[in-house]
Amino acid sequence: MLALAHHVESAIARGLVASAADVAGQLGFTRARVTHLLDLHLLAPDIQEEVLFLEAVEAKEPLSERVLRAVAHAGTWEAQRERWREVKASF
């Protein structure tokens, strides 16, 4: 999902689509869903890098997007890192 968030953000920034609402229409998502995706950009860069290199275990992703969004909304990057350490300890 983080990779998709980067792709969507890039498409908006380059003017390939006018807005998140346009992306939602093209992908068949709600605007709220696209906003959730774009919220992943709030993550500290080092956390984003770790997430992008996580590997699936038994064909399952190790964490949900909802958990990742909770980390992104933890506040400062330092608060995010603290929350991220807690999340990583759980898998």
Secondary structure as a PSIPRED ss2 file (coil, helix, strand):
# PSIPRED VFORMAT (PSIPRED V4.0)

   1 M C   1.000  0.000  0.000
   2 L H   0.000  1.000  0.000
   3 A H   0.000  1.000  0.000
   4 L H   0.000  1.000  0.000
   5 A H   0.000  1.000  0.000
   6 H H   0.000  1.000  0.000
   7 H H   0.000  1.000  0.000
   8 V H   0.000  1.000  0.000
   9 E H   0.000  1.000  0.000
  10 S H   0.000  1.000  0.000
  11 A H   0.000  1.000  0.000
  12 I H   0.000  1.000  0.000
  13 A H   0.000  1.000  0.000
  14 R C   1.000  0.000  0.000
  15 G C   1.000  0.000  0.000
  16 L C   1.000  0.000  0.000
  17 V C   1.000  0.000  0.000
  18 A C   1.000  0.000  0.000
  19 S C   1.000  0.000  0.000
  20 A H   0.000  1.000  0.000
  21 A H   0.000  1.000  0.000
  22 D H   0.000  1.000  0.000
  23 V H   0.000  1.000  0.000
  24 A H   0.000  1.000  0.000
  25 G H   0.000  1.000  0.000
  26 Q H   0.000  1.000  0.000
  27 L H   0.000  1.000  0.000
  28 G C   1.000  0.000  0.000
  29 F C   1.000  0.000  0.000
  30 T C   1.000  0.000  0.000
  31 R H   0.000  1.000  0.000
  32 A H   0.000  1.000  0.000
  33 R H   0.000  1.000  0.000
  34 V H   0.000  1.000  0.000
  35 T H   0.000  1.000  0.000
  36 H H   0.000  1.000  0.000
  37 L H   0.000  1.000  0.000
  38 L H   0.000  1.000  0.000
  39 D H   0.000  1.000  0.000
  40 L H   0.000  1.000  0.000
  41 H H   0.000  1.000  0.000
  42 L H   0.000  1.000  0.000
  43 L C   1.000  0.000  0.000
  44 A C   1.000  0.000  0.000
  45 P H   0.000  1.000  0.000
  46 D H   0.000  1.000  0.000
  47 I H   0.000  1.000  0.000
  48 Q H   0.000  1.000  0.000
  49 E H   0.000  1.000  0.000
  50 E H   0.000  1.000  0.000
  51 V H   0.000  1.000  0.000
  52 L H   0.000  1.000  0.000
  53 F C   1.000  0.000  0.000
  54 L C   1.000  0.000  0.000
  55 E C   1.000  0.000  0.000
  56 A C   1.000  0.000  0.000
  57 V E   0.000  0.000  1.000
  58 E C   1.000  0.000  0.000
  59 A C   1.000  0.000  0.000
  60 K E   0.000  0.000  1.000
  61 E C   1.000  0.000  0.000
  62 P C   1.000  0.000  0.000
  63 L C   1.000  0.000  0.000
  64 S C   1.000  0.000  0.000
  65 E H   0.000  1.000  0.000
  66 R H   0.000  1.000  0.000
  67 V H   0.000  1.000  0.000
  68 L H   0.000  1.000  0.000
  69 R H   0.000  1.000  0.000
  70 A H   0.000  1.000  0.000
  71 V H   0.000  1.000  0.000
  72 A H   0.000  1.000  0.000
  73 H C   1.000  0.000  0.000
  74 A C   1.000  0.000  0.000
  75 G C   1.000  0.000  0.000
  76 T C   1.000  0.000  0.000
  77 W H   0.000  1.000  0.000
  78 E H   0.000  1.000  0.000
  79 A H   0.000  1.000  0.000
  80 Q H   0.000  1.000  0.000
  81 R H   0.000  1.000  0.000
  82 E H   0.000  1.000  0.000
  83 R H   0.000  1.000  0.000
  84 W H   0.000  1.000  0.000
  85 R H   0.000  1.000  0.000
  86 E H   0.000  1.000  0.000
  87 V H   0.000  1.000  0.000
  88 K H   0.000  1.000  0.000
  89 A H   0.000  1.000  0.000
  90 S C   1.000  0.000  0.000
  91 F C   1.000  0.000  0.000
